[in-house]
Amino acid sequence: MIFNLFNKRKKMEIKLEHHLDSIAIPANLRINDQIKKYREKCSKIGCHRPYHHFAFGQSPFSPPAEIINALRDNANKHSYLPTAGIAELRKAVSDYYNDVFKLQSQARQVIISPGSKEIISIILSVTEGDVLIPTPSWVSYLPQALILKKQVQPIRLHEDSHFKLTPALLEKAANNSSHDQHILILNNPNNPTGAVYTEDELKALATICRKHNIIVIADEIYARTSFDFSKFISMGKIFPEGTIVTGGLSKDRSAGGYRLGIGVFPDNEKLIKDVLIVAGSTYSCVAAPIQYAALAGFSRIEAVEKYMTDTARIHATIGRIAAGLLNNIHGVKATVPYGGFYLYVDFNEYAEELKTIGLTNCANLCEHLIEVEHTALLPGNSLLLPEDDFSVRFSFVDYDGDAVLENWKRENPSSEQEQTAFFKAYCPLINQGIQNIERYFSQVAEGRLPVHA
Ligand SMILES: Cc1ncc(COP(=O)(O)O)c(C=O)c1O
């Protein structure tokens, strides 16, 4: 009877917005789910080789105890809160950015959001103009702009400028746009290249921004992971009238899943009001206990600041060693990072061989590397590069963060030799994964399609 009823029910046609057809589920999330599943079991019978996961950018450490404890202590806070965030947190963020990043903000210029991803999307939704995205870029800027039906201008960056945006490239993009205002997303330190801009480079970009009416979304979510923080300069300091600085708890404080981001806006009442209209009509407010936990993250507590310095040193060490090992592989070029936890790796030297053995684009190559070498990389097409560009993002965080941090504090490796020994002892999946890549390309160089070992 029930069966018949179901059978008779007509399937309803649901019409969907067509502009979403061209947007895929973010490759980093898709590959992360895939590797989690594969880690339980390889599809090849009898295979027990581990998987090496370099396709996802999550801090490997637990958040600082002070933030976790504050979350626990505030679990009873359950009321809706002001959309912009609690006053204490907005003030703490403003003070933090003024002290540490040398901004000149007031608490009223700070908005708290569920992740910096959300505030970037809202900023795009309220501002007019083409979106200028330097590439290779973070995976989410393009889909965000496309969801909002905005025009996008990718700006291809080059090795000779260390994959940094130059004033000439920015000016050219502004001249190509039909609008009289443009929105630049400037990610510094950069995901995926690890580049960090100097003060002079930012000043030169600010000159072009002023000349061509370019608003900057300065995505500085990796700021406190800068390997030499004394060299990090915020675009909010250089171009305060046109920059919205975004950040949060996810990367330097390792609490991505808490979903708390911040935006520090120019002192522009209408812009802030429009952002709050969208925020209030979509997410209402960030979860109350999380806002109180974030207060501990932005109050300059000594232990939290030390945590960020220690973990940035670990990223610096692993990034430098991983870049060195990758650059030692014949025909492979990797960027040397100055912040964050990513490298940008170029396999294009092997483009002809890869195409000859049937791997016609970078997504095919990355799929094949997972199958054959159990090694996951994020393909260049997700970084807004052409499909046949064989460049990838390599996240160097596949290790047990808590064990590494504890041993780092105990051993305090300082010489190059000590740090290399530390890397080999505590980051075996990264070390071995790079050897897998080397073995793979040695076969490609011989014109062979590599096979599962
Ligand atoms: C460059 C960049 N910007 C923004 C984000 C988003 O961070 P959040 O967790 O604050 O949304 C990420 C996260 O991967 C990122 O890599």
The ligand as a MOL file (V3000), in Angstrom:
LIG
                    3D

  0  0  0     0  0            999 V3000
M  V30 BEGIN CTAB
M  V30 COUNTS 16 16 0 0 0
M  V30 BEGIN ATOM
M  V30 1 C 43.0570 32.8120 2.2370 0
M  V30 2 C 41.9270 32.4500 3.1260 0
M  V30 3 N 41.0180 33.3820 3.4170 0
M  V30 4 C 39.9650 33.1060 4.2060 0
M  V30 5 C 39.7820 31.8440 4.7260 0
M  V30 6 C 38.5530 31.5900 5.5330 0
M  V30 7 O 38.7880 31.5190 6.8570 0
M  V30 8 P 37.6020 31.4980 7.9230 0
M  V30 9 O 37.7350 30.2180 8.6360 0
M  V30 10 O 37.8590 32.7090 8.7880 0
M  V30 11 O 36.3040 31.6280 7.1980 0
M  V30 12 C 40.7080 30.8370 4.4530 0
M  V30 13 C 40.5070 29.4710 4.9680 0
M  V30 14 O 40.9830 28.4940 4.4460 0
M  V30 15 C 41.8150 31.1490 3.6340 0
M  V30 16 O 42.7550 30.2320 3.3390 0
M  V30 END ATOM
M  V30 BEGIN BOND
M  V30 1 1 1 2
M  V30 2 1 2 3
M  V30 3 2 2 15
M  V30 4 2 3 4
M  V30 5 1 4 5
M  V30 6 1 5 6
M  V30 7 2 5 12
M  V30 8 1 6 7
M  V30 9 1 7 8
M  V30 10 2 8 9
M  V30 11 1 8 10
M  V30 12 1 8 11
M  V30 13 1 12 13
M  V30 14 1 12 15
M  V30 15 2 13 14
M  V30 16 1 15 16
M  V30 END BOND
M  V30 END CTAB
M  END
